[in-house]
Structure formats: C-alpha cells, structure tokens
Amino acid sequence: MKSYIMAGPRALEPAELGVPELTPGCVLLKTLSVSICATDVGYYRGCLKPPGWPIIPGHEYLGEVVESQVEGEALRPGDKLVYWGQTDFGGLAEYRVIRPIFPGMHREMQWLTDRHFMDDHQAAAVLVDDDVPLENATLIEPLTSVLRAILEHPPRPGDDVIILGAGPCGLLGAQVLRRMFGVRHITILERNPARLDFARAAGIELALDVVREEEAIHRLIRDSQGAHAHYLFDALPDISGLEAGPSHTRALGMQLLAPHGCYLLYGATEQVQPVDTWLILSKGLRLVSTPFDVRHFSMARSASVMNVARTLVARRFLELESLVTQTIAFGDVAAIRSVFDHYGQDAHLKTVISVARPVSARLPVLERMAA
C-alpha cells in the first residue's frame, strides 16, 4: 500500500508498505479520507514525541470496511467507519487496522503510557451513513474531542464565553457552546488574521487579534473590571515558543475571566505552556480538563460521545463546510508537505486529504461562507 512515513521531525516522505495484518478483534479499513490536525503537525514539528519513530501520521479518519474479526458486531464490507483514539495514528495510508469499541460495548484493554495516563488498546468507533459528505465525516473525530471536553465541564445557559484560538476546534467549540448550551456572547482571541476573518464570518460577536489589538483587549479588561466572561475554552496549540509574559494569550484570557470562572483546557501539547498561576490564585479560577486517562473517562464513554458527534454531523446540526478550506489528493506529495509546513500560519483551517475519490474543485472558503 501507499502511505506517508514520518521518520522524525520535519521528515515526511511517501512510502510503500505492506497492508496491515488483520488480527482477532480488529477490522481492516480502506482509507477514504484523512484530515490533518494540530496533533499530526505537533509530531512533524517535534513538539510531540511518539514512543518511537517512524510513524504514519493521521487520525481524523474515514475508512471503508474491507474485512472484520470483531465479535458481536455485524460489520459488512463497504460500511463506513470513523474512530477516535488517544495515542492512535496511522491513517495517512491506503489501509489501516484498528481494534474498535462501539457505543454500548463494555470491555477494557488498558495500558500505561509514558505520558502519565492509562490508555486503551481499543479506539472508540461509529459507523457513518453513506450520505454524509466525505469532508464532513473526518470532522467527527475532532468534534468528539470538543464534545468530550465540554460535556464533562459545561457552561451555564446564558454564560458569556471566551475562546482562545480560532482554529477548527475553537470554531467547532463556538458552535457547540452556542447551539447546544445556549451561551450568550462569545469573544475569540487569536493571532492569525485569516482565522480571525473566519471567526467573524461565522458570526462570532467579538474576534480580537492578540498581537495587533492588544490595547483593545487591555481596554476590555479595564472596562469589565476583569469580569468580561464566566467560561473560557482554551483551544490553543503549543505557543511556548511564541508568547511569554503578562500579555500572552492565556494570561489575557484569564484577565478577562470573572472570579471563580471556569477555565477549560483542551488539546494536547507536550511542551510546557505559559500559564500565569497568580491569576488562577488571585481570581480563584477553576482550571479543569477532561482527562485522557481511561480510568476516569473510559474509551466506551468516548464511543458514546462519538455517537453524539456522528448524529450532529448526520443531521447537519452544525455548519461544517466552512471549516474545510481545501481538499487535496493523496498522491500530491508537495501539497501534503505544504500543509504540514504551514499549518496554523496560512489562510486555511482544515485540510482533507482524499485517498479513494477524485478531488473536486472548491470555491474559496470565504466566498462559500458568504454564499
């Protein structure tokens, strides 16, 4: 099979590999599409480190069942499947094997990672209807991650909210918070001007550039007396090499958050991030997260959350088309490398790599949103 191998940071190459072996309890999938995520880019940039190199990146995945040895599940060839895993990658290849756990299953295959949490050898999985667009299906995985975080620590209806980061997960979080939890006013802080444009086009009430509009943010802090919002969703990637001091994005968010406000930390970075502990102490902020550790949040529970994500996507409850700003072919090596090189720095949000279908032409994203 054709695949992409990452032999180390900044080393991404196409490769020919054997098709993975199907073993009991697993399913062999033919890849249809994969979207690139900040976690994949984290490995590429050396911010995240796998147990060993090389790896095949890619985990926001849509595949088609080729053959199954999963007991108790009537999986048929041609069924479409998405999955959610925590230390699982390997999707940027023509085939892959996973050990799925579907909603309603109650079994555990736990193991201790070297990243200080207990993981499961299984991956949460759900089947996807044929009429779900290829691009939307790969977004079920990041939507599951957003839902896991927010469902464990929800806001109150009518809360004002701050979102740090206007990337795909930040914008997914904005939709979930508004449409499912009835929050009132949303403020987004971001340093990428193009992503701020996406946020404004999506109807975010206030989208501020932490670099170019820092004075406006400090004025907002003063005018609100440090109580602009009650709930904060931190969807930032690794910013350890970009920001420091009292005006870094997290510190600004904390300064805007009301006393005893909820600060929800989302996402995974292995680099130590700048966090102002004085602001946590002085305001009594509640710093919370949904753990990866399956002893608290089991993979079976994540499968149930993924089922909610699948339903939201299938019923078009969320607007997803604007989040996919480009679709490229699996064989376009230069374009795929460019995605990894420029992720989060250019005018794109989510890139979908089409493996099994031809790539169709797409309108520029802001033009599609306006339409």
matplotlib code that plots the C-alpha trace (Angstrom):
import matplotlib.pyplot as plt

x = [0.0, 1.0, 1.5, 3.3, 6.1, 7.4, 10.9, 11.4, 10.6, 10.3, 10.9, 7.7, 8.1, 5.8, 6.5, 5.4, 4.4, 2.6, -1.1, -1.5, -2.3, -5.8, -5.9, -8.8, -10.9, -9.8, -11.1, -9.2, -10.2, -9.6, -8.9, -11.3, -10.2, -8.0, -7.9, -4.8, -4.9, -2.6, -1.6, -0.2, 1.6, 2.9, 4.8, 6.1, 7.4, 8.9, 6.5, 5.0, 7.1, 5.9, 7.1, 9.3, 10.0, 8.9, 5.2, 2.4, 0.5, -3.2, -6.1, -9.0, -10.1, -12.9, -12.5, -14.4, -14.6, -12.7, -12.8, -13.7, -12.8, -14.8, -17.1, -20.6, -20.7, -22.1, -19.6, -20.1, -17.6, -18.3, -19.5, -18.0, -16.4, -14.7, -12.8, -11.3, -8.1, -5.7, -2.3, -3.5, -2.2, -1.5, -4.3, -2.3, -2.1, -4.3, -5.2, -5.2, -6.3, -7.9, -9.5, -12.8, -15.1, -18.6, -21.2, -22.8, -19.7, -18.2, -14.7, -11.4, -7.8, -5.9, -2.2, 0.0, 1.6, 4.8, 2.8, 1.3, -2.1, -3.8, -4.9, -6.9, -5.8, -9.2, -10.4, -13.9, -15.7, -19.1, -20.5, -21.3, -24.2, -23.3, -24.9, -22.5, -20.1, -16.5, -15.2, -17.7, -17.1, -13.5, -14.6, -16.5, -13.2, -12.3, -15.9, -15.8, -12.7, -14.5, -17.7, -15.7, -14.2, -17.4, -19.8, -17.6, -17.4, -20.4, -21.2, -24.4, -27.1, -26.6, -22.9, -20.6, -17.7, -14.1, -12.4, -8.7, -7.7, -9.9, -8.6, -11.0, -11.6, -12.1, -14.7, -16.3, -16.4, -18.1, -20.9, -21.3, -21.4, -23.9, -26.2, -26.2, -25.6, -27.2, -24.3, -24.8, -21.8, -18.6, -15.2, -12.3, -8.7, -6.3, -3.1, -3.7, -5.6, -7.0, -8.5, -10.0, -11.7, -13.2, -14.4, -16.1, -17.7, -19.0, -20.9, -18.6, -19.5, -16.0, -12.8, -9.6, -6.0, -3.7, -0.8, -2.4, -5.3, -3.6, -4.5, -8.2, -8.0, -6.5, -9.2, -11.8, -10.2, -10.3, -13.9, -15.2, -13.1, -11.7, -15.0, -15.8, -16.9, -17.7, -16.3, -13.2, -12.5, -8.7, -8.2, -4.7, -1.9, 1.6, 2.5, 5.6, 8.0, 5.7, 4.5, 5.6, 4.9, 1.7, 0.3, 0.4, -2.9, -3.7, -2.9, -5.1, -7.9, -7.5, -7.6, -10.9, -12.4, -14.6, -13.6, -14.3, -14.7, -14.3, -11.1, -11.5, -8.1, -8.5, -6.0, -2.6, 0.8, 3.9, 5.8, 5.3, 2.9, 2.9, 0.3, 0.0, -0.6, -1.0, -4.2, -5.5, -4.9, -6.0, -9.3, -9.9, -10.3, -11.4, -8.8, -10.5, -10.0, -11.3, -8.6, -7.2, -6.9, -9.4, -9.8, -11.9, -13.2, -13.3, -13.0, -16.5, -17.7, -15.8, -17.6, -20.9, -19.7, -18.6, -22.2, -23.5, -20.9, -22.0, -25.6, -24.9, -23.0, -25.6, -28.4, -26.4, -26.9, -23.6, -22.2, -19.1, -18.5, -16.7, -14.2, -12.8, -10.9, -9.1, -9.2, -6.1, -5.3, -3.4, -0.8, 0.0, 3.2, 4.2, 0.7, 0.7, 4.1, 3.0, 0.0, 2.4, 4.8, 2.3, -0.5, -1.9, 0.1, -1.7, -5.2, -6.5, -8.4, -9.0, -7.4, -8.9, -6.7, -8.8, -7.5, -10.1, -12.0, -11.1, -10.8, -13.5, -13.0, -13.9, -14.8, -12.5, -13.8, -14.8, -16.8, -18.5, -19.4, -20.8, -22.9]
y = [0.0, 3.6, 5.6, 8.6, 7.9, 10.4, 9.3, 12.2, 15.9, 17.6, 14.3, 13.3, 11.0, 8.8, 5.1, 1.6, -0.7, -4.0, -3.9, -4.3, -7.8, -8.3, -9.9, -11.1, -8.2, -5.9, -4.5, -3.8, -0.5, 1.0, 4.7, 7.2, 10.4, 11.9, 15.4, 16.9, 18.1, 20.0, 16.7, 15.4, 18.7, 18.6, 15.4, 16.9, 20.0, 18.0, 19.3, 15.9, 12.7, 9.2, 6.1, 5.5, 6.7, 6.2, 6.8, 7.1, 10.3, 10.9, 10.1, 12.2, 9.4, 7.9, 4.4, 1.6, -1.9, -4.5, -7.4, -7.7, -10.0, -8.0, -10.3, -9.2, -6.5, -7.2, -5.2, -5.6, -4.8, -1.3, 0.0, 3.4, 3.9, 6.7, 6.3, 8.3, 7.2, 8.9, 7.6, 6.2, 7.4, 5.6, 7.0, 8.5, 5.3, 3.3, 0.8, 0.5, -1.8, -0.7, -2.5, -0.7, -0.3, 0.8, 2.5, 0.1, -2.1, -2.5, -4.0, -2.6, -3.2, -0.7, 0.0, 2.6, 5.2, 7.0, 10.3, 9.7, 8.3, 5.0, 4.4, 1.7, -0.6, 0.0, 3.0, 4.5, 4.0, 4.5, 3.8, 6.6, 6.8, 6.9, 10.3, 12.1, 14.1, 12.8, 16.1, 16.3, 12.7, 13.3, 16.1, 13.7, 12.9, 16.5, 17.2, 14.2, 15.7, 19.0, 17.3, 15.2, 18.4, 20.5, 17.8, 17.0, 20.7, 22.5, 26.2, 27.6, 28.8, 32.5, 32.5, 34.8, 32.8, 33.4, 31.1, 31.1, 30.1, 30.4, 27.1, 24.3, 23.1, 26.6, 27.3, 23.9, 24.7, 28.0, 26.3, 23.6, 26.2, 28.4, 25.8, 23.1, 25.0, 28.4, 30.6, 34.3, 36.3, 34.8, 36.5, 34.9, 35.7, 34.7, 35.8, 34.6, 37.4, 34.9, 32.8, 35.9, 36.6, 33.0, 33.7, 37.0, 35.4, 32.6, 35.3, 35.5, 38.7, 39.8, 38.5, 40.2, 39.9, 39.4, 41.0, 43.9, 44.7, 44.1, 47.6, 47.0, 43.7, 45.6, 48.2, 45.5, 44.1, 47.5, 48.3, 44.9, 45.2, 41.8, 40.0, 40.0, 36.3, 33.4, 30.5, 30.0, 27.3, 27.1, 25.6, 26.9, 24.8, 24.9, 28.6, 28.0, 29.4, 32.3, 34.1, 34.9, 37.5, 39.1, 39.7, 36.1, 34.8, 32.6, 35.4, 37.8, 35.2, 34.8, 38.6, 38.7, 35.8, 36.6, 35.5, 31.8, 31.4, 28.1, 27.8, 24.6, 23.4, 21.5, 19.8, 18.1, 19.6, 18.0, 21.3, 23.3, 26.1, 29.6, 29.7, 32.6, 30.8, 34.2, 34.9, 31.4, 32.1, 35.8, 35.1, 31.6, 30.4, 26.8, 25.2, 22.0, 19.4, 16.1, 13.5, 11.2, 8.6, 5.9, 5.1, 8.3, 8.7, 5.2, 4.5, 3.1, 6.5, 8.2, 5.9, 7.2, 10.8, 9.9, 8.7, 12.1, 13.7, 11.4, 12.3, 16.1, 15.7, 13.5, 15.8, 18.9, 20.5, 22.2, 24.2, 22.3, 23.2, 26.4, 24.6, 22.5, 25.1, 22.7, 19.2, 17.7, 14.4, 11.6, 11.5, 15.2, 15.0, 18.6, 19.8, 17.5, 18.6, 22.2, 21.6, 20.3, 23.2, 26.0, 24.6, 27.3, 30.0, 30.5, 31.2, 27.6, 25.9, 22.2, 20.3, 17.0, 14.5, 12.4, 8.9, 6.9, 9.6, 12.3, 15.8, 18.2, 22.0, 24.1, 27.8, 29.9, 29.4, 33.0, 33.1, 29.8, 31.2, 34.4, 32.3]
z = [0.0, -0.5, 2.7, 4.3, 6.8, 9.3, 10.3, 12.6, 12.9, 9.5, 7.8, 5.9, 2.8, 0.7, 1.2, 0.0, 2.9, 3.3, 4.1, 7.9, 9.1, 10.4, 13.9, 16.1, 17.5, 14.7, 11.4, 8.2, 6.7, 3.2, 3.7, 2.1, 3.6, 6.3, 7.6, 9.1, 12.7, 15.1, 16.7, 13.4, 13.0, 16.6, 15.7, 12.5, 14.4, 17.2, 19.9, 20.4, 20.5, 19.7, 21.6, 18.6, 15.0, 12.3, 12.4, 9.9, 10.8, 10.5, 12.9, 11.7, 9.5, 7.4, 6.2, 4.5, 6.0, 4.0, 6.5, 10.1, 13.0, 15.6, 17.6, 18.3, 15.6, 12.1, 10.1, 6.4, 3.6, 2.4, 5.8, 6.5, 9.9, 11.8, 15.1, 18.0, 19.8, 22.1, 21.0, 17.7, 14.4, 11.1, 9.0, 6.1, 4.3, 1.9, 4.5, 8.3, 11.1, 14.3, 17.3, 17.6, 20.6, 19.6, 21.7, 24.2, 24.4, 27.9, 27.7, 28.7, 27.3, 29.4, 29.3, 30.9, 28.5, 29.0, 29.0, 32.5, 31.7, 31.2, 27.7, 26.0, 23.1, 21.6, 19.6, 20.0, 16.7, 15.0, 11.6, 9.2, 6.8, 3.1, 2.6, 5.0, 2.8, 2.8, 4.2, 7.0, 8.1, 9.0, 11.3, 13.6, 15.3, 16.3, 17.2, 19.5, 21.2, 21.6, 23.0, 25.5, 26.9, 27.1, 28.1, 31.1, 32.1, 30.6, 30.9, 32.3, 29.8, 29.3, 30.2, 28.3, 26.9, 25.8, 23.3, 22.9, 19.3, 16.1, 14.6, 13.6, 17.2, 18.5, 15.9, 16.5, 20.2, 19.5, 17.6, 20.3, 23.1, 21.3, 19.7, 22.4, 25.6, 24.9, 25.8, 25.2, 24.0, 22.5, 22.4, 20.5, 20.9, 18.1, 16.5, 12.9, 10.9, 8.4, 11.2, 12.8, 9.5, 9.6, 13.1, 12.2, 9.1, 11.3, 13.4, 16.5, 18.2, 19.1, 17.5, 18.6, 17.4, 20.4, 18.5, 16.6, 19.0, 22.4, 23.6, 22.8, 24.8, 27.8, 27.5, 27.6, 30.7, 32.4, 31.2, 32.5, 35.7, 34.8, 34.6, 30.8, 30.8, 33.0, 31.0, 28.8, 26.3, 25.6, 22.1, 21.7, 20.2, 21.5, 22.0, 24.2, 21.6, 20.5, 23.6, 27.1, 29.8, 31.1, 27.6, 26.3, 25.1, 28.1, 30.5, 28.6, 28.7, 32.4, 33.0, 31.1, 33.1, 36.1, 39.6, 40.1, 36.3, 34.6, 32.5, 30.3, 29.0, 25.7, 23.5, 24.0, 23.9, 25.5, 25.6, 28.9, 28.2, 29.7, 32.5, 35.0, 38.3, 40.1, 38.0, 38.9, 42.6, 42.7, 40.9, 42.2, 38.6, 38.2, 35.9, 34.5, 31.8, 30.5, 31.1, 28.6, 31.4, 30.7, 34.4, 34.6, 31.1, 29.5, 25.8, 25.9, 27.2, 24.4, 21.9, 23.3, 22.8, 19.3, 18.6, 19.6, 17.2, 14.4, 15.0, 15.0, 11.7, 10.0, 10.9, 9.8, 13.2, 12.9, 9.9, 8.9, 5.3, 6.1, 8.3, 5.4, 3.3, 1.0, -0.3, -1.8, -3.4, -1.5, -4.3, -4.2, -2.1, -2.4, -1.3, 1.7, 2.8, 2.4, 4.8, 7.5, 6.9, 7.1, 9.3, 11.5, 9.8, 6.5, 5.4, 5.8, 8.5, 7.9, 5.0, 3.9, 2.0, -0.3, -0.7, -2.6, -4.5, -7.0, -5.7, -6.8, -7.3, -4.3, -4.1, -1.9, 1.7, 2.5, -0.8, 0.2, 3.6, 2.1, -0.3]

ax = plt.figure().add_subplot(projection="3d")
ax.plot(x, y, z, "-o")
ax.set_aspect("equal")
plt.show()
